[in-house]
Amino acid sequence: MSKIITVTLNPAIDKSTFVDVLVPEKKMKCAKPFFEPGGGGVNVARAIRKLGGDATAVYLAGGYTGKFYRHLLDEEKIQSIVVEIAQHTRENLIVQDRSSNLQYRFGMPGPVISEPEWKMLLAELEKIENISYLVASGSVPEGIPTDIFARIAKIAKKKNARFIADTSGEALKHAADEGVYLLKPNLRELSSLAGKEELNMELVNKVANEILSTKKCEVLIVSTGESGALLFTRDFSRQITPPVVKRKSTVGAGDSMVGGIVYSLSQGNDLFEAVQFGVACGTAATMNWGTQLCKKEDAEKIFEMIKQFK
């Protein structure tokens, strides 16, 4: 069993394809689709695997799509613990329009999860021993209480594991109130966490310091898209800026960043270097189509470039 455990409550099969031009009311011929197992925590585990590490993915899945989902993970040699549910695992569609080079992402609603099902997932987490990092990432499907990330945080505390939460809305607020090792909101999610409509950079610093001072987390990483990320701890803050790259898709960039951070920390690197590497992994992911996530060789090249920035 890996010492890195990821949790995905709302996984999805990501189906990616291309069309020559996207037009309404017309039957369009699509290129051969690519099928990949998606969802926050699973993508984090996949990214860690691509970087040369190991992570065990714990997730909910059901129906024939759930069986295919597990097959896709097995093909990538991802260790997994599957909690069976009654309803089908969802499917998402990503379509690239070749004429405009624009990407269209269609996210389908997830299944409704029963109380025995989500409680079984928590029970599975309770059974796992020797966890170093527990990463819960992604959305919360219907039927699961919004304090689920806080419940997972309590399990992490009992096991002396570092808990990393990457979600949004009420789930993010509950996780912060419980207290975690690391939160990774984007600017919109940080605004919501602070109860603000919008945050300028001065307010970002203020809100970050307030969150840290109330001990809601030890580390706060605010992702800022193409600009990289802002790292805050109680002792220091840093901005990590990546080089400009040719972006093909942003799908899975945030998960690649989290995967890179956790992988680097698990290798004994310090926090600042780990976040630099995470930003490199997130940037590398944008260089690929669909949900391919980051490639190790791209991430390592970008990481060396980031380290040269002042």
C-alpha positions in Angstrom: 0.0 0.0 0.0 1.3 3.4 -1.0 1.9 6.0 1.8 0.1 8.5 -0.5 -3.7 8.1 -0.6 -6.0 10.1 -2.8 -9.8 10.3 -2.4 -12.2 11.0 -5.3 -15.9 11.3 -4.6 -17.1 12.1 -8.1 -14.8 10.4 -10.6 -15.5 10.5 -14.3 -14.5 8.9 -17.6 -13.1 11.7 -19.6 -13.8 11.2 -23.3 -11.7 13.5 -25.6 -12.1 14.0 -29.3 -11.6 16.5 -32.2 -13.9 17.9 -34.9 -13.0 20.0 -37.9 -15.5 22.7 -37.0 -18.1 22.9 -34.3 -21.5 23.9 -35.8 -25.1 23.6 -34.5 -27.8 21.5 -36.1 -25.3 19.4 -38.0 -23.9 15.9 -37.6 -20.2 16.3 -37.1 -17.6 13.6 -37.7 -15.4 13.2 -34.6 -11.8 11.8 -34.5 -11.2 8.6 -32.6 -11.9 9.3 -28.9 -9.4 8.9 -26.1 -10.8 7.5 -22.8 -9.1 8.5 -19.5 -10.0 8.0 -15.9 -10.6 11.5 -14.5 -11.7 13.2 -11.2 -9.6 15.2 -8.8 -8.0 12.6 -6.5 -7.6 10.0 -9.3 -5.8 12.6 -11.5 -3.5 13.4 -8.6 -2.6 9.7 -8.3 -2.1 9.4 -12.1 0.2 12.5 -12.1 2.2 11.0 -9.2 2.5 7.8 -11.2 3.7 9.7 -14.3 6.4 11.3 -12.2 7.7 8.0 -11.0 5.9 7.7 -7.6 3.1 5.6 -6.3 -0.3 6.6 -4.9 -3.3 4.6 -4.0 -6.6 6.0 -5.3 -9.7 5.5 -3.2 -12.9 6.3 -5.1 -16.6 5.6 -5.6 -17.7 3.8 -8.8 -20.6 1.9 -10.1 -22.3 0.4 -13.1 -20.8 -0.7 -16.4 -19.0 2.7 -16.6 -17.5 2.0 -13.2 -16.1 -1.3 -14.4 -14.6 0.4 -17.5 -13.2 3.2 -15.2 -11.4 0.6 -13.1 -10.0 -1.0 -16.3 -8.6 2.3 -17.4 -6.9 2.7 -14.0 -5.5 -0.8 -14.2 -4.0 -0.1 -17.6 -2.1 2.8 -16.0 -1.1 0.6 -13.1 -2.7 2.8 -10.5 -3.3 1.1 -7.2 -6.9 1.5 -6.2 -9.6 0.8 -3.6 -13.0 0.9 -5.1 -16.2 1.5 -3.1 -19.1 0.2 -5.2 -22.2 2.4 -5.6 -25.6 1.6 -7.1 -25.6 4.3 -9.8 -23.3 4.6 -12.9 -20.0 6.5 -12.8 -20.4 9.7 -14.9 -18.8 10.5 -18.2 -17.5 13.9 -19.4 -16.8 15.0 -23.0 -14.0 17.3 -24.2 -14.2 18.4 -27.8 -11.4 20.4 -29.6 -12.5 22.5 -32.5 -9.6 22.4 -35.0 -10.9 25.4 -37.0 -10.7 27.8 -34.0 -8.4 25.7 -31.7 -11.0 26.2 -29.0 -11.8 23.5 -26.5 -15.3 22.7 -25.3 -15.7 20.9 -22.0 -19.0 19.2 -21.2 -19.2 18.1 -17.5 -22.0 15.6 -16.7 -23.7 15.4 -13.3 -22.5 12.8 -11.0 -24.5 9.9 -9.5 -26.5 10.3 -6.3 -24.6 8.6 -3.4 -26.4 6.9 -0.6 -25.4 7.3 3.0 -24.2 3.7 3.4 -22.0 4.2 0.3 -20.2 7.3 1.4 -19.9 5.9 4.9 -18.3 2.8 3.4 -15.6 5.0 1.8 -14.8 6.6 5.2 -14.6 3.1 6.7 -12.1 2.1 4.0 -10.0 5.1 4.8 -10.1 4.2 8.5 -8.6 0.7 7.7 -5.5 2.1 5.9 -2.4 2.2 8.0 0.9 4.2 7.6 -0.5 7.1 5.6 1.9 10.0 5.1 -0.2 12.1 2.7 -4.0 12.0 2.3 -5.3 14.0 -0.6 -9.0 14.7 -1.2 -9.7 16.5 -4.4 -12.6 17.2 -6.6 -16.3 17.9 -6.4 -18.9 16.4 -4.0 -21.8 14.6 -5.7 -25.4 14.7 -4.6 -26.2 12.7 -1.5 -22.8 13.3 0.3 -22.8 15.8 3.1 -20.9 19.0 2.5 -18.7 18.4 5.5 -17.3 15.2 4.0 -13.8 16.8 3.6 -13.9 17.8 7.3 -14.7 14.2 8.2 -11.8 13.0 6.1 -9.6 15.6 7.8 -10.4 14.0 11.2 -9.4 10.6 9.9 -6.1 12.1 8.7 -5.5 13.6 12.1 -6.0 10.3 13.8 -3.5 8.7 11.5 -0.9 11.6 11.8 -1.2 12.1 8.1 -0.8 15.4 6.3 -4.2 16.2 4.8 -4.4 18.1 1.5 -7.8 19.5 0.4 -8.6 20.7 -3.1 -12.3 21.5 -3.5 -14.7 24.4 -3.6 -17.8 25.8 -2.0 -19.1 24.6 1.3 -16.9 21.5 1.2 -13.8 23.8 1.2 -15.2 25.9 4.0 -15.9 22.8 6.2 -12.4 21.5 5.5 -10.8 24.8 6.5 -12.9 25.0 9.7 -11.7 21.5 10.7 -8.1 22.4 10.0 -5.8 20.8 7.4 -2.2 20.7 6.4 -2.6 22.3 3.0 -5.4 24.1 1.1 -5.2 24.8 -2.6 -7.9 27.2 -3.7 -7.8 29.3 -6.8 -8.6 33.0 -6.6 -12.4 32.5 -7.0 -12.4 29.8 -4.3 -10.3 31.9 -2.0 -12.8 34.8 -2.5 -15.7 32.4 -1.6 -13.8 31.2 1.5 -13.3 34.8 2.6 -17.0 35.7 1.9 -15.9 38.2 -0.7 -17.1 38.9 -4.3 -13.6 39.4 -5.6 -10.1 39.8 -4.2 -7.3 42.1 -5.4 -3.7 41.2 -4.6 -3.6 43.2 -1.4 -6.7 41.4 -0.1 -5.3 38.0 -1.2 -2.4 38.6 1.1 -4.6 39.7 3.9 -7.1 36.8 3.6 -4.2 34.3 3.3 -2.6 35.6 6.6 -6.0 35.5 8.3 -6.6 31.9 7.3 -3.1 30.9 8.5 -3.3 32.8 11.8 -6.6 31.0 12.7 -4.8 27.7 12.1 -7.2 26.5 9.4 -4.1 25.2 7.5 -0.3 25.2 7.7 0.2 25.9 4.0 -2.0 27.8 1.6 -1.3 27.6 -2.1 -3.4 29.9 -4.3 -3.3 28.9 -7.9 -3.4 31.8 -10.3 -3.7 30.0 -13.7 -1.0 31.0 -16.3 0.7 33.2 -13.6 1.5 30.1 -11.5 0.8 30.1 -7.7 1.1 32.1 -4.5 2.6 30.1 -1.5 1.7 31.3 2.0 2.9 29.8 5.3 3.0 31.5 8.8 6.7 32.2 8.2 6.9 33.3 4.6 5.2 33.9 1.3 6.4 33.4 -2.2 5.1 33.8 -5.8 6.1 31.0 -8.2 5.9 32.1 -11.8 6.2 29.6 -14.7 7.6 30.3 -18.1 5.2 30.9 -21.0 4.4 27.7 -22.9 2.1 26.8 -25.8 -1.1 25.8 -24.0 -3.3 23.1 -25.5 -5.6 22.2 -22.6 -6.1 23.2 -19.0 -7.9 20.0 -18.0 -6.1 18.4 -15.1 -3.5 21.2 -14.7 -4.5 21.8 -11.0 -4.5 18.1 -10.2 -1.0 17.8 -11.9 0.2 20.7 -9.7 -1.1 19.0 -6.5 0.4 15.7 -7.7 3.8 17.3 -8.3 3.7 19.0 -4.8 2.9 15.8 -3.0 5.4 13.7 -5.0 8.2 16.2 -4.3 7.4 16.4 -0.6 7.3 12.6 -0.4 10.8 12.6 -1.8 12.0 14.7 1.1 12.2 18.1 -0.7 11.4 21.3 1.2 8.1 23.0 0.8 9.2 25.9 -1.5 10.9 23.5 -3.9 7.9 21.2 -3.8 5.6 24.0 -4.8 8.0 25.1 -7.6 7.9 21.6 -8.9 4.1 21.4 -8.6 3.7 24.6 -10.6 6.1 23.1 -13.2 3.8 20.0 -13.4 0.7 22.1 -13.7 2.2 24.1 -16.5 3.5 20.9 -18.2 -0.1 19.5 -18.2 -1.3 22.5 -20.3 1.0 21.5 -23.1 -1.0 18.3 -23.8 -4.4 17.7 -25.3 -7.4 16.3 -23.4 -6.7 14.9 -19.9 -3.2 13.5 -20.4 -1.9 15.5 -17.4 1.8 16.2 -17.1 4.8 14.5 -18.7 7.8 14.0 -16.4 10.3 15.3 -18.9 8.3 18.5 -19.6 7.8 19.1 -15.8 11.6 18.7 -15.1 12.6 21.1 -17.8 10.1 23.7 -16.6 11.1 23.2 -13.0 14.7 24.1 -13.9 13.5 27.2 -15.6 11.4 28.2 -12.6 14.3 27.8 -10.3 16.2 30.4 -12.3 13.5 33.1 -11.8 14.2 35.7 -9.2 
